[in-house]
Amino acid sequence: MFHSTRGDKLVSSPEAILNGIADDGGLYVIDKLPNINYHNFLNSNYQEMAAKILNAFFPEFSYEEIKNEIDDAYKAFDIDEVVNLNKCDNCYFLELFHGPTLAFKDLALVVLPRLMKLSKKKLGYDKNITILTATSGDTGGAALNGFRNVDGVSIVVLYPDGGVSPVQEAQMCSFRGDNASVLAIGGNFDDCQSFVKDFFKNHKDLSLSSANSINIARLAPQIVYYFYSYIDLVRKNVIKDGDKITFCVPTGNFGNILAGYFAKALGLPIKNLICASNKNNVLTDFFNNGTYNKNRPFFKTNSPSMDILISSNLERFLYYASNENTNKVKDLMNSLNTKGVYDFKNPFDYFYAYSTNEEDTLKVIKHVYDKYNYLIDPHTACSYNAYLDYVLGTKNNEPVVVVSTASPFKFPQSVLSAFDIKADESLESINVLSKKFGLSIPKVLNYPAVIKEHVELKDADSYVLGRVKCYESK
């Protein structure tokens, strides 16, 4: 069963999945973390691990039901094991970008629509649902791909105009159909995200859900790759069973690293979690100083998926870090909404936090390529730089998994600029990147001409209500 971070009303797994966000504006958390023994996965492939973990979180569905959906969902990935670990000395890059939109969001967003389908069936709910999602770049394309051709679902994606890469924008705007709308919003990601939350709050008469990681069924599948990477290192004799390892995670909305927190809470031998941010370092300051303050300049950077000042999933972390005190969470969220700031001392000493500016991001991309002949994207560069800061500060030499969230082909202009190669904002930069580094262009990067639809934030509400298929609430 699940309840809100701000209240104790219990709902079933299917209800939590379909609702997306709780009635009181809080995020759903499970009332009791399931018992998961990672030793049970030592002989499992990625798909089997995913089915077992999701079945533990959502027991209303059978293992067979979930496994069938998982097997079909991950057929869209270009490697059999779904994710891959690439060794560079004591650093292991966890490649999460082998899905249909070349970003880690695919790991969850090929699964979420299927869990929604199972939830509708389980509840006998036959009405259509509207998915309303904000994106800083990667979620939008992955959600549109995941919900494409899903009966009974319409999807609306809002993204910040000028705040995503040309490839990200092309991915989103290429999805056209009766059930999909993509809106470029004048503002930043936080504006888009706030609009989505307000829309949920103000339109409870509509059947709405979300594909953002505020939806528990978006978050839960992300736990799997922490388990898989640990077990893969055990199988390869890099570590012994029971040894602790550290994960370094680039994050803006805090969902990616929160999945690592859950993995540790479920018993995976994780020593430390390193939170890597870009110039929008609100999370770095929070973990280092105990103050979360969104009242600061917003920067558009070369790692745009982390250009976020309001990290929604941090609310779930606050719930657990405050000993599951829903009243405390409610007070903190009220302070954030009214003052833009709150103070909270993190009780967990295994969190480290670092930030990387744009110049250093480019230096790291070049450094990794020059040293290892391995090309990374800007978000992974922020993560790797945080790893270097962590090693320098702690003198720890144990294996560290650096979470690699996107293919360099998603950000070709930024990657090329790290090597002083000028590239315009067109998609031709994909070809330049391919020729420069001798890399094959992923087949999914084949887009028709797209037309961007720009809507001012103040008009978005009437747009969604007037032109997008919204359905009456259940």
C-alpha positions as CSV (number, residue, x, y, z in Angstrom):
1,M,0.0,0.0,0.0
2,F,1.0,3.6,-0.6
3,H,0.3,6.9,1.0
4,S,1.3,10.6,0.6
5,T,4.5,12.1,1.9
6,R,2.1,14.7,3.5
7,G,-0.6,12.3,4.9
8,D,-1.5,8.8,5.8
9,K,-4.4,7.9,3.6
10,L,-3.6,4.5,2.1
11,V,-4.2,3.6,-1.6
12,S,-3.3,0.4,-3.5
13,S,-0.4,0.1,-6.0
14,P,-2.7,0.5,-9.0
15,E,-4.3,3.6,-7.6
16,A,-1.0,5.2,-6.8
17,I,0.3,4.4,-10.3
18,L,-2.8,5.9,-12.0
19,N,-3.1,8.9,-9.7
20,G,0.5,9.9,-10.2
21,I,0.4,12.4,-7.4
22,A,-1.6,12.3,-4.1
23,D,-4.7,14.5,-3.6
24,D,-2.9,16.6,-1.0
25,G,-0.1,17.4,-3.4
26,G,2.4,15.1,-1.9
27,L,4.2,12.2,-3.5
28,Y,3.4,8.5,-3.0
29,V,5.7,6.4,-0.8
30,I,5.2,2.8,0.1
31,D,4.0,2.2,3.6
32,K,6.6,-0.4,4.3
33,L,9.7,-1.1,2.2
34,P,9.6,-4.7,0.9
35,N,12.1,-7.3,1.8
36,I,14.6,-7.7,-1.1
37,N,17.7,-9.9,-0.8
38,Y,20.1,-9.1,-3.6
39,H,21.6,-12.7,-3.3
40,N,18.4,-13.9,-5.0
41,F,19.5,-12.0,-8.1
42,L,23.0,-13.5,-8.5
43,N,21.9,-15.7,-11.3
44,S,19.3,-13.3,-12.8
45,N,19.4,-11.2,-15.9
46,Y,18.3,-7.6,-16.0
47,Q,14.7,-8.4,-17.0
48,E,14.3,-10.9,-14.2
49,M,15.7,-8.5,-11.6
50,A,13.4,-5.8,-12.8
51,A,10.3,-8.1,-12.6
52,K,11.2,-9.3,-9.1
53,I,11.9,-5.8,-7.7
54,L,8.7,-4.3,-9.3
55,N,6.7,-7.3,-8.0
56,A,7.9,-6.6,-4.5
57,F,6.8,-2.9,-4.8
58,F,3.6,-3.6,-6.5
59,P,2.4,-7.0,-5.2
60,E,-1.2,-6.6,-6.6
61,F,0.3,-7.7,-9.9
62,S,1.7,-11.2,-10.3
63,Y,5.3,-11.8,-11.2
64,E,4.3,-13.4,-14.5
65,E,2.2,-10.3,-15.4
66,I,5.1,-7.9,-14.7
67,K,7.7,-10.2,-16.3
68,N,5.8,-10.4,-19.6
69,E,5.5,-6.7,-19.8
70,I,9.2,-6.2,-18.8
71,D,10.4,-8.7,-21.5
72,D,8.4,-6.9,-24.2
73,A,9.4,-3.4,-23.0
74,Y,13.1,-4.0,-23.1
75,K,13.1,-5.4,-26.6
76,A,13.4,-1.7,-27.6
77,F,17.0,-1.6,-26.2
78,D,20.0,-2.2,-28.5
79,I,21.9,-4.5,-26.0
80,D,20.5,-7.7,-24.5
81,E,21.4,-6.8,-20.9
82,V,19.7,-3.4,-21.2
83,V,22.6,-1.5,-19.4
84,N,26.4,-1.8,-19.6
85,L,29.4,-1.2,-17.4
86,N,32.4,0.3,-19.0
87,K,35.7,0.2,-17.0
88,C,38.1,3.1,-16.8
89,D,40.6,2.3,-14.0
90,N,38.6,2.3,-10.7
91,C,35.7,4.1,-12.3
92,Y,32.9,2.1,-14.0
93,F,30.6,4.1,-16.2
94,L,27.1,2.6,-15.9
95,E,25.7,3.2,-19.4
96,L,21.9,3.8,-19.1
97,F,21.4,5.1,-22.6
98,H,20.9,2.1,-24.8
99,G,17.1,2.7,-25.1
100,P,15.0,4.2,-27.8
101,T,15.7,7.8,-26.9
102,L,19.3,7.4,-25.7
103,A,18.8,8.5,-22.1
104,F,18.3,6.8,-18.7
105,K,14.7,7.8,-18.6
106,D,14.0,5.0,-21.1
107,L,14.7,2.5,-18.4
108,A,11.5,3.5,-16.6
109,L,9.4,5.0,-19.3
110,V,9.2,1.9,-21.5
111,V,7.8,0.2,-18.3
112,L,5.4,2.9,-16.9
113,P,2.8,2.7,-19.6
114,R,2.6,-1.1,-19.2
115,L,2.2,-0.7,-15.4
116,M,-0.6,1.8,-16.1
117,K,-2.2,-0.7,-18.4
118,L,-2.1,-3.4,-15.7
119,S,-3.4,-0.9,-13.1
120,K,-6.4,0.0,-15.3
121,K,-7.2,-3.7,-15.8
122,K,-6.8,-4.5,-12.1
123,L,-9.1,-1.7,-11.1
124,G,-11.6,-2.3,-13.9
125,Y,-11.1,1.2,-15.0
126,D,-12.0,1.7,-18.6
127,K,-11.9,5.5,-19.0
128,N,-9.1,7.3,-20.8
129,I,-6.3,9.0,-19.0
130,T,-4.3,12.2,-19.8
131,I,-0.6,12.1,-19.0
132,L,0.7,15.6,-18.2
133,T,4.5,15.8,-17.9
134,A,7.1,18.5,-17.6
135,T,10.6,17.8,-18.9
136,S,14.1,19.3,-18.7
137,G,14.9,17.4,-21.9
138,D,15.0,13.6,-21.6
139,T,11.8,12.7,-19.9
140,G,9.7,14.2,-22.7
141,G,11.1,12.1,-25.6
142,A,11.1,9.0,-23.5
143,A,7.5,9.5,-22.3
144,L,6.3,10.2,-25.8
145,N,8.0,7.1,-27.0
146,G,6.7,5.0,-24.2
147,F,3.0,6.1,-24.5
148,R,3.0,6.0,-28.3
149,N,0.1,3.9,-29.6
150,V,-1.1,3.1,-26.0
151,D,-4.9,2.9,-26.2
152,G,-6.9,5.1,-23.8
153,V,-4.1,7.5,-23.1
154,S,-3.3,11.1,-24.2
155,I,-0.1,12.7,-23.3
156,V,1.0,16.4,-23.0
157,V,4.6,17.3,-22.6
158,L,5.8,20.8,-21.6
159,Y,9.5,21.8,-22.0
160,P,11.3,25.1,-21.5
161,D,11.8,26.8,-24.8
162,G,15.5,27.2,-25.5
163,G,16.3,25.1,-22.5
164,V,16.9,21.7,-24.1
165,S,19.4,20.5,-26.7
166,P,18.4,20.5,-30.4
167,V,18.4,16.7,-30.4
168,Q,16.1,16.6,-27.4
169,E,13.8,19.1,-29.0
170,A,13.8,17.1,-32.3
171,Q,13.0,13.9,-30.5
172,M,10.0,15.5,-28.7
173,C,8.6,17.4,-31.6
174,S,8.9,14.4,-34.0
175,F,6.2,12.6,-32.0
176,R,2.9,13.6,-33.6
177,G,-0.4,11.9,-33.3
178,D,-3.9,12.1,-32.0
179,N,-2.8,11.2,-28.5
180,A,0.3,13.5,-28.2
181,S,1.0,17.2,-27.8
182,V,4.3,18.9,-27.2
183,L,4.4,22.5,-26.0
184,A,7.5,24.8,-25.8
185,I,6.9,27.0,-22.7
186,G,8.5,30.4,-22.2
187,G,10.3,29.8,-18.9
188,N,12.5,27.2,-17.3
189,F,11.9,23.6,-16.2
190,D,10.8,24.7,-12.7
191,D,8.0,26.8,-14.4
192,C,6.9,23.8,-16.4
193,Q,7.0,21.5,-13.3
194,S,5.1,24.0,-11.2
195,F,2.4,24.3,-13.9
196,V,1.9,20.5,-13.9
197,K,1.5,20.3,-10.2
198,D,-0.9,23.2,-10.1
199,F,-2.9,21.7,-13.0
200,F,-3.3,18.5,-11.0
201,K,-4.4,20.5,-8.0
202,N,-6.8,22.7,-9.9
203,H,-8.4,20.0,-12.1
204,K,-9.3,17.1,-9.9
205,D,-12.4,16.7,-12.1
206,L,-10.1,15.3,-14.9
207,S,-8.5,11.9,-15.2
208,L,-4.9,12.9,-14.9
209,S,-1.6,11.1,-14.3
210,S,2.1,11.9,-14.7
211,A,5.1,10.3,-16.4
212,N,7.6,12.4,-14.3
213,S,9.4,10.7,-11.5
214,I,6.8,12.1,-9.1
215,N,4.9,8.9,-10.2
216,I,6.1,6.1,-8.1
217,A,6.0,3.7,-11.1
218,R,8.5,5.9,-12.8
219,L,10.8,5.8,-9.9
220,A,10.7,2.1,-8.9
221,P,12.2,0.7,-12.2
222,Q,15.2,3.0,-11.7
223,I,16.2,1.0,-8.5
224,V,16.9,-2.0,-10.7
225,Y,20.1,-0.7,-12.3
226,Y,21.8,-0.2,-9.0
227,F,21.2,-3.9,-8.1
228,Y,22.3,-5.0,-11.6
229,S,25.5,-3.0,-11.6
230,Y,26.5,-4.3,-8.1
231,I,25.9,-7.9,-9.1
232,D,27.6,-7.5,-12.4
233,L,30.8,-6.4,-10.5
234,V,30.5,-9.4,-8.3
235,R,30.2,-11.7,-11.3
236,K,33.2,-10.1,-12.9
237,N,35.2,-10.6,-9.7
238,V,35.8,-6.9,-9.4
239,I,34.4,-7.0,-5.9
240,K,33.5,-9.8,-3.5
241,D,30.0,-10.5,-2.5
242,G,29.3,-8.2,0.5
243,D,31.9,-5.5,-0.4
244,K,30.5,-2.0,-0.4
245,I,30.7,0.3,-3.4
246,T,29.9,3.9,-4.1
247,F,27.7,5.4,-6.8
248,C,28.1,8.8,-8.3
249,V,24.9,10.2,-9.8
250,P,24.2,13.2,-11.9
251,T,20.8,14.5,-10.9
252,G,18.6,17.6,-11.0
253,N,15.1,16.4,-9.9
254,F,16.7,13.9,-7.4
255,G,14.8,10.9,-8.8
256,N,17.9,9.1,-10.1
257,I,19.9,9.3,-6.9
258,L,16.8,8.6,-4.8
259,A,16.6,5.3,-6.5
260,G,20.1,4.6,-5.2
261,Y,18.9,5.6,-1.7
262,F,16.1,3.0,-2.0
263,A,18.6,0.4,-3.2
264,K,20.7,1.0,-0.1
265,A,17.7,1.0,2.2
266,L,16.7,-2.4,0.6
267,G,20.0,-3.9,1.6
268,L,22.3,-3.4,-1.4
269,P,25.9,-2.9,0.0
270,I,26.3,0.7,-1.0
271,K,28.9,2.7,0.9
272,N,28.3,6.2,-0.3
273,L,26.1,8.1,-2.7
274,I,27.6,11.1,-4.5
275,C,25.2,13.8,-5.7
276,A,26.6,15.5,-8.8
277,S,25.1,18.8,-9.9
278,N,25.9,21.5,-12.5
279,K,26.1,25.2,-12.0
280,N,22.5,25.1,-10.7
281,N,23.9,23.7,-7.4
282,V,20.9,23.9,-5.1
283,L,21.3,20.2,-4.1
284,T,25.0,20.6,-3.5
285,D,24.3,23.5,-1.1
286,F,21.5,21.5,0.6
287,F,23.7,18.5,1.4
288,N,26.7,20.5,2.4
289,N,25.0,23.3,4.3
290,G,21.6,22.0,5.4
291,T,19.7,24.8,3.6
292,Y,17.5,24.3,0.5
293,N,17.1,27.7,-1.2
294,K,15.6,28.1,-4.7
295,N,16.0,31.9,-4.4
296,R,19.0,32.1,-6.7
297,P,19.9,32.8,-10.3
298,F,18.8,30.1,-12.8
299,F,21.5,29.1,-15.3
300,K,21.0,27.6,-18.7
301,T,24.0,25.3,-19.0
302,N,25.6,22.7,-21.3
303,S,24.0,20.0,-19.2
304,P,20.4,21.1,-19.5
305,S,18.7,18.1,-18.1
306,M,20.0,19.2,-14.7
307,D,19.0,22.8,-15.0
308,I,16.6,22.6,-12.1
309,L,16.1,24.5,-8.9
310,I,13.1,22.7,-7.5
311,S,14.0,19.0,-7.0
312,S,10.6,17.4,-6.6
313,N,11.8,14.0,-5.5
314,L,13.7,15.5,-2.6
315,E,10.3,15.5,-0.9
316,R,10.4,11.7,-0.7
317,F,13.9,11.8,0.7
318,L,12.8,14.3,3.4
319,Y,10.0,11.9,4.4
320,Y,12.5,9.1,5.1
321,A,15.2,11.4,6.5
322,S,12.6,12.9,9.0
323,N,11.7,9.4,10.3
324,E,8.6,9.3,8.1
325,N,7.2,12.5,9.6
326,T,4.4,13.6,7.2
327,N,3.8,16.8,9.3
328,K,7.4,17.8,9.0
329,V,7.4,17.2,5.3
330,K,4.2,19.3,5.0
331,D,5.9,22.2,6.9
332,L,9.0,22.1,4.8
333,M,7.0,22.1,1.5
334,N,4.9,25.0,2.8
335,S,8.1,26.9,3.6
336,L,9.5,26.2,0.1
337,N,6.3,27.3,-1.6
338,T,5.9,30.5,0.5
339,K,9.5,31.5,1.2
340,G,11.4,29.5,-1.4
341,V,13.7,28.1,1.3
342,Y,13.8,25.6,4.2
343,D,16.5,24.3,6.6
344,F,16.9,20.6,7.2
345,K,19.9,18.7,8.5
346,N,20.5,15.5,6.6
347,P,21.0,12.7,9.1
348,F,22.8,10.4,6.6
349,D,26.5,10.8,6.5
350,Y,26.9,8.7,3.3
351,F,25.7,11.5,1.0
352,Y,28.4,13.6,-0.7
353,A,27.6,16.5,-3.0
354,Y,29.7,18.4,-5.6
355,S,28.9,20.7,-8.5
356,T,30.7,21.4,-11.8
357,N,30.7,24.6,-13.9
358,E,30.3,24.6,-17.7
359,E,34.0,25.1,-18.4
360,D,35.1,22.2,-16.3
361,T,32.3,20.0,-17.8
362,L,34.0,20.5,-21.2
363,K,37.5,19.9,-19.8
364,V,36.3,16.6,-18.3
365,I,34.8,15.4,-21.5
366,K,38.1,15.9,-23.2
367,H,40.1,14.4,-20.3
368,V,38.1,11.2,-20.3
369,Y,38.4,10.8,-24.1
370,D,42.2,11.6,-24.1
371,K,42.9,9.2,-21.3
372,Y,40.5,6.3,-22.0
373,N,39.4,6.8,-25.6
374,Y,35.8,7.0,-24.2
375,L,33.3,9.7,-25.1
376,I,30.8,10.9,-22.5
377,D,28.0,13.5,-22.5
378,P,28.0,16.7,-20.4
379,H,25.8,15.2,-17.6
380,T,28.1,12.2,-17.2
381,A,31.0,14.7,-17.2
382,C,29.5,16.4,-14.2
383,S,29.2,13.0,-12.5
384,Y,32.8,12.1,-13.3
385,N,34.1,15.4,-12.1
386,A,32.2,14.8,-8.8
387,Y,33.9,11.4,-8.7
388,L,37.3,13.0,-9.0
389,D,36.5,15.5,-6.3
390,Y,35.3,12.7,-4.0
391,V,38.5,10.7,-4.5
392,L,40.6,13.7,-3.9
393,G,38.7,14.7,-0.8
394,T,38.3,11.2,0.8
395,K,41.4,9.4,-0.5
396,N,39.1,6.4,-1.1
397,N,40.3,4.0,-3.9
398,E,37.4,1.5,-3.9
399,P,35.5,1.0,-7.2
400,V,33.0,3.7,-7.9
401,V,30.1,3.4,-10.4
402,V,29.6,6.7,-12.3
403,V,26.1,6.8,-13.6
404,S,26.1,7.7,-17.3
405,T,22.7,9.1,-18.1
406,A,22.8,10.0,-21.8
407,S,24.5,9.2,-25.1
408,P,27.0,11.9,-26.3
409,F,24.8,12.0,-29.5
410,K,22.1,13.7,-27.5
411,F,24.4,16.7,-26.9
412,P,26.7,16.8,-30.0
413,Q,27.3,20.6,-29.9
414,S,28.5,20.6,-26.3
415,V,30.6,17.5,-26.8
416,L,32.2,18.9,-30.0
417,S,32.9,22.2,-28.2
418,A,35.0,20.3,-25.7
419,F,37.5,19.7,-28.5
420,D,37.2,23.2,-29.9
421,I,35.1,22.0,-32.8
422,K,32.5,24.6,-33.7
423,A,29.0,23.2,-34.7
424,D,25.8,25.0,-35.4
425,E,22.6,24.2,-33.7
426,S,21.3,22.1,-36.5
427,L,21.1,18.3,-36.4
428,E,24.1,18.2,-38.8
429,S,26.3,18.2,-35.7
430,I,25.3,14.6,-35.2
431,N,27.2,13.7,-38.4
432,V,30.1,15.9,-37.4
433,L,30.4,14.0,-34.1
434,S,30.2,10.6,-35.9
435,K,33.0,11.5,-38.3
436,K,35.2,13.1,-35.8
437,F,35.2,10.1,-33.4
438,G,34.4,7.2,-35.7
439,L,31.1,6.4,-34.0
440,S,28.1,4.9,-35.7
441,I,25.0,7.2,-35.5
442,P,22.2,5.4,-33.5
443,K,19.4,4.5,-35.8
444,V,16.9,6.3,-33.6
445,L,18.4,9.6,-34.6
446,N,16.5,10.0,-37.8
447,Y,14.1,12.8,-37.5
448,P,11.7,14.4,-40.0
449,A,11.4,18.1,-40.2
450,V,9.6,19.3,-37.1
451,I,7.5,22.4,-36.2
452,K,7.8,23.7,-32.7
453,E,4.6,24.8,-31.0
454,H,5.2,27.6,-28.5
455,V,2.6,28.4,-25.8
456,E,3.0,31.0,-23.1
457,L,2.7,29.6,-19.6
458,K,-0.3,31.7,-18.8
459,D,-2.1,30.2,-21.8
460,A,-1.1,26.6,-21.2
461,D,-4.0,25.8,-18.9
462,S,-6.6,26.8,-21.5
463,Y,-4.6,25.2,-24.2
464,V,-4.6,21.8,-22.4
465,L,-8.2,22.1,-21.6
466,G,-9.3,23.3,-25.0
467,R,-7.2,21.3,-27.4
468,V,-5.9,18.2,-25.7
469,K,-8.1,15.2,-25.0
470,C,-8.7,15.5,-21.3
471,Y,-11.2,13.1,-19.7
472,E,-13.5,13.2,-16.7
473,S,-12.1,11.9,-13.4
474,K,-12.8,8.5,-12.1
